Amino acid sequence: MQYVVLGASGIVVSRLCLGTMLFGGSHARDADAQTSRRMIDRFLDAGGTYFDTANVYAGGRSEEVLGEALAARRDQVVIATKGGAQHGGDPRHPHAGLTRTAVLAAIEASLRRLQTDYIDLWYVHGPDRLTPIEETWAAVDTAVRAGKVRAVGFSNFPAWQAAEAVAAAPFPLVASQYQYSLVARDIEAELVDGFRRHDIAMHAWGALGQGFLSGKYRAGDPPTEGRIGLAETIHEEHWSHRNTERNWQILAAVEAVAARHGAKPSQVAYAWALAQPTIGAAILGVRQPEQLEDNLGAADLNLKAEDLARLDAASRLPPGYPQRVVSAYFDRRVA
């Protein structure tokens, strides 16, 4: 297992992070509490120290399962959680949104469910267009000054709102969390350079493209289960968004690289993400111990330059506007 400093925070985390969105839930696709505990223990045995959850995952049960499993070794791990999303889609929920009241209530509730006195990394889960970011940060700053939050980040913000958030924050924003994979490189257009400039570690969720890059799917055979196959799944995670000719070409490149190394396609997908200069950690989204075991193998997979070049050639997005103009006419100066 490799480790890295979390942005400018001084907090050291494992570069593989155990995502617990499906832990403790009641759906058939979720991991029950016992299975979740087995995966947490296995991740710790593999040298993992970094865990990711959110107050809305499994209706709060994810935080509870994680808190129960880590209570006796709290000082040996780093726990990230999030707040601000609507619980069950209900904007009237007292912990929904990013008002001062909602933020402080959400942090207190997460502390209680996690059975801890402090949260290592608290993310704003997404933007709230009704609440000024200054109000949000003032509330978070109260928790930071009280020692209840060690470091702060943000997730799923459009570029302009990310820029506003960084400018308005009274503390360093040390981490961001975005979907990023060989089949979802959209953030490279407007966000990645900003993360580098402000020393914000980028932590990738969805590195397998909702399982697409695991190699278990084939064209013409749409899945009927899992997040990628569910009709109610948001479009970004649905089969219709993955079933494209370009993505099948990317998967073919992944499988070719995997065959060369005697590895699993999922391991190649995670290893590619970890090889990107902006990425601090990749989040393992698992619901079964077998998936976790496979994905942990990414920690030992060192892709060669020719592997990365092949994967980049297959997955690189064409530049859009204004990137094309900047590259052609303005970005020609040399040191």
Beta strands, then each sheet from edge to edge (+ up, - down):
strand 1: 3-5
strand 2: 12-14
strand 3: 16-19
strand 4: 50-52
strand 5: 78-83
strand 6: 119-124
strand 7: 149-155
strand 8: 173-179
strand 9: 201-205
strand 10: 279-285
sheet 1: 1+ 2-
sheet 2: 3+ 4+ 5+ 6+ 7+ 8+ 9+ 10+ 3+
end
